[in-house]
């Protein structure tokens, strides 16, 4: 009987301490580098297949660059623009096309365009998994509608990989 009480006490202490500890831990879904590469390739391929020389950036949920691909004929400035579009999509939780329209129509939101690292040009979209943003994909170097289309080709690849 005494052994059962000791066992129950030890079990309760371990269970309660692990429950208390788990309250201080946050679990996150992470976009793996292997998937980010495939997503970037799909976006770049979409633009190249239409004759555009672009750059593509994939970032994680925190805005850290995972992958950047630049067509050999794309202007080097497109790299930074693609990364900024991806950051804008993640930070504002919407496509950069929506962000551009929203901040252009509502004067009270226009100052959001002045945040460092933000680019209010179409071509960036957030990557979601189960409703949670886990990254962003963006294209730069063609027209804004085409950049958006190419980024969405990368997004389609992301959705395919997650199913």
ABEGO torsion letter per residue (X at the ends): XAAAAAAAAAAAAAAAAAAAAAAABBBBBBBBAAAAAAAAAAAAAAAAAAGBBBBBBBBBAAGBBABBBBBAABBAAAAAAAAAAAAAAAAAGBBAAAAAAAAAABAAAAAAAABBGBBBBBGBBBBBBGGBBAEBBBBBGBBAAAAAAAAAAAAAAAAAAAX
